Amino acid sequence: MERQIPKNVRQIGNVSDSPKIYVEDYVDTFFAQLSEKSEKAKAPVGAFLVGDIQSGDDEDYVYIYGAIRMHELKMSGNEYVIDEDTWKHAYEDCKQFFEDGEMLGWFVAHPGVPLTPDSSTIKFHKKSFPKKNTVFIMKDPIEKDETYYVHKMNDLMAIGGHYTYYEKNPCMQNYMIASRKKNGAVSPETVEDRAAQDFRDLVRKRGERQKRRKAGGLMYVASASLVLILIIMGVSMVNSFDRMKSVQSTLEALADTSDTVETRETSGSVTAVTSEEQTGDGLVSDDQGAPGEDGQASDGQNTQSEDAQASDGQNVESEDGQTDESGTDSSGGNESAEASDASAAEESGQASLSASQNGSDGVYIVEEGDTLAIISRKMYGDVDHVDAICRMNGIADGNLIYVGQKLLLP
C-alpha cells in the first residue's frame, strides 16, 4: 500500500540526496536508548530496521517505522558478526510486532569507532541486505554523531540528512514496552510522554507563531486606523479654527462699527430766499428795497408783517431809520447774518481738515462714496494696497464696506 508523505516532520542535515529517508520519532528514541546502553557497556549494540521502500515517478522513499534490537552483536577482529540465533529472534519479533514490516537495514552504536564502514562491513551489508536503497546507520554514543548510508550503485553511499516524522505508531510502542527490561530502556510511560511531548511542543510553537502573526497584523491595522482618525481630526480642527477666526474678525468689525456714532453739527441759521412777492399772507416784496405801506423797510430781503415780526421777535427799521419798540438797531440783523456765514465757513474748514487727517493715526473711517481702491489711493497714492487692507481687516468681499466703518491701515 502506498504511503502518504508525512506532514509533521523535522529535517536533520541536508536532505537533497536520494532516496528520501523518513524515521518515525519512536524509532529515533529507541536508537538513543540503545546508544546509552552501548556507552555503559563499552561494546557495540545493534538493531534491525523495519519499514518499507517506495518508488515514485521522480524520487524513492524509505520509511523506517520500527527497530528490533539484536540479541547479540559479535565482533571478529574489525568485522561485525550476526549469528543464526540472532536472525531467528529478529524474524520472530518482526512477525509479532510488525506484521507487514520488512527488515530493510541495520543500526550499530559503537563507542569510539569511526563512522565510516570498512570493506568488511560493506560486504556484510550487501550479503545480508542486497536490495536497493537498504539502509545502514552508524552512531557514536560518546560524540552523539550519526551517519546514514544507503545501498545503491553496488556500494554503501553516505546520505547527507533525513527526516524525523511524528504520527501514531502503536507497533513500535508495543515493542518498546515488551522489550524494556531486556534492553534497559526507561519505563514506557516516559517514552510515550517524551514522544507526545515533542509533538505537542512542535504544534504549540507553530500555534504561537501563528498567534503572533495574527496579533501583529491586528496591531498594524489598529495603528493605521488610529493614525487615520488623528489626521481627520486634525484637519477638522484646523478648518474649524479658520472658521472661528473669520467669525471672530467679523464680530470685532461689527463691534467697532456699533461703537461709532456719526454726529453732524449745523450752523443754527436758516436763510430763505424768494424771487417773487407773496401776497395774501401779509408779506410784501420790493425789488428796490422801498418801505411798504405798513412802515417796514427792506434792503433786498423779504420782510414779514408786524404780526409776524412780533411773533418772531425781530427788529424792523422804519422810514426815518429809527428803531422799533424793542429798541434794537436793524443793523443787528446784518451782524447776525455775517456771524452765521463765518460759522459756516469755519465748519467747512474743519470738515476739510478732518478729511485730510482721516487715516493719519492708522485707522481710516469710511466716508460716503469710498471704495477700497479709493482709500488705497488716498492713503498710499496707488491701488496696490487693496489686498493688504482686506487681510488686515479680515474682509472677504472688498465691495462690502459701509460708511463709518473703521479700517486698520497696513
C-alpha positions, 0 to 999 in steps of 0.5 A: 500500500502506498504511503502518504508523505508525512506532514509533521516532520523535522529535517536533520542535515541536508536532505537533497540526496536520494532516496528520501529517508523518513524515521518515525520519532519512536524509532529515533528514541529507541536508537538513543536508548540503545546508544546509552546502553552501548556507552555503559557497556563499552561494546557495540549494540545493534538493531534491525530496521523495519519499514518499507521502500517506495518508488515514485515517478521522480524520487524513492522513499524509505520509511523506517517505522520500527527497530528490533534490537539484536540479541547479540552483536559479535565482533571478529577482529574489525568485522561485525558478526550476526549469528543464526540465533540472532536472525531467528529472534529478529524474524520472530519479533518482526512477525509479532510486532510488525506484521507487514514490516520488512527488515530493510537495514541495520543500526550499530552504536559503537563507542569510539569507532569511526563512522565510516564502514570498512570493506568488511562491513560493506560486504556484510551489508550487501550479503545480508541486505542486497536490495536497493536503497537498504539502509545502514546507520552508524552512531557514536554514543560518546560524540552523539554523531550519526551517519546514514548510508544507503545501498545503491550503485553496488556500494554503501553511499553516505546520505547527507540528512533525513527526516524525523516524522511524528504520527501514531505508531502503536507497533513500535510502542508495543515493542518498546514496552515488551522489550524494556527490561531486556534492553534497559530502556526507561519505563514506557510511560516516559517514552510515550510522554517524551514522544507526545511531548515533542509533538505537542511542543512542535504544534504549540510553537507553530500555534504561537507563531501563528498567534503572533502573526495574527496579533501583529497584523491586528496591531498594524491595522489598529495603528493605521486606523488610529493614525487615520482618525488623528489626521481627520481630526486634525484637519477638522480642527484646523478648518474649524479654527479658520472658521472661528477666526473669520467669525471672530474678525467679523464680530470685532468689525461689527463691534467697532462699527456699533461703537461709532456714532456719526454726529453732524453739527449745523450752523443754527441759521436758516436763510430763505430766499424768494424771487417773487412777492407773496401776497395774501399772507401779509408779506410784501416784496420790493425789488428796490428795497422801498418801505411798504405801506405798513412802515417796514423797510427792506434792503433786498430781503423779504420782510414779514408783517408786524404780526409776524415780526412780533411773533418772531421777535425781530427788529424792523427799521422804519422810514426815518431809520429809527428803531422799533419798540424793542429798541434794537438797531436793524443793523443787528440783523446784518451782524447776525447774518455775517456771524452765521456765514463765518460759522459756516465757513469755519465748519467747512474748514474743519470738515476739510481738515478732518478729511485730510487727517482721516487715516493719519493715526492708522485707522481710516473711517469710511466716508460716503462714496469710498471704495477700497481702491479709493482709500488705497489711493488716498492713503498710499497714492496707488491701488496696490494696497487693496489686498493688504487692507482686506487681510488686515481687516479680515474682509472677504468681499472688498465691495462690502464696506459701509460708511463709518466703518473703521479700517486698520491701515497696513 
